[in-house]
Amino acid sequence: MAAEDVTEPAATVGPADPGSRISSPGPRAAAGRLEPGEAKLPLGARPARNAVIGIGLISYAWILAGTAPFSMKALLGVLLPGAVLGGIAYGRPPERIPPPESVDATGFSYWIICVALLFEWEASAVRDNSPWHPSLTDLINPLLAPHPVKCAAIVVWLLAGWALVKR
């Protein structure tokens, strides 16, 4: 190997070493200016804040999943995030998406048929009250019975609400 190919590691960092790859947090980093070679987080990326919010959401969902169904605590636990998200949406409305030039009638009709079938299923299950024709909620409740699954479903529900508000 030639002497030019060997690079020596930047073991010491000091003010006299401007080309080093390792930098210590100095007054420029504290002032918001980055030194050459320092990585900058993308806009909106705050890992500590996101971690705290994530832990808070999961904790809230865990507590809410432990409440008895149709109780006052469960009702308030569902209304509270809805009121917060509604307040955010009212106070800071999202940017509107322009309407499409035309509507795909075929795709729209498929969605309408699916929604109509779901409503018919629920209505007939309520009308018949038969164990042979359970409602969709009766079919889904055993799947959501375990506490961790119910917690995960609540987190997904909260994130879906946030996505609608943020949109």
C-alpha positions, 0 to 999 in steps of 0.5 A: 500500500502506498502512503497516500492510501492510508488515512489516519483516524480523526482521533483528536478534535479541536479548533485547529482541526477544521477538516475532521469528520467528528465534531463536538457540540459547540456554540455553533451547534447550540445556536442552531447552525450546523458544522460541516459534516453534521446531519440535519433531521428532516423537517418535522422530524422530532424523535423525542417528541414523537416518542412521547406522543406515541407513548402517550397514545399507547398509554391512553389506548391501554387505559381505554381498552380496560374500561367496561363496554358501554360504561360512562368511562368508555363513552368519555374515553371515546368523546375526549379524543373526538372533541380534541380532534374536532377542536384542532380541525375547527381551529386549524382547518386542513388545506382543501383538496380540489375536486376531481374533474370527473367521477368514475361511476363504475368505481363509485357504484361498487363502493355504494353497493358495499356500503348498502350491503353492510347497512342491510346486514346490520339492519336485518340482524337487528330486526331478526335478533337471530343467533343464525344471523349475527350482526357485524359487531357480534362477529368482531367483538370476540376478535377484539376481546383480548386487551392488547388487540383492543388497545391496538385497534384504539391506536389505529382508530386514533391515528385514522382520526388524526390522519383525517384532521391532518389531511 
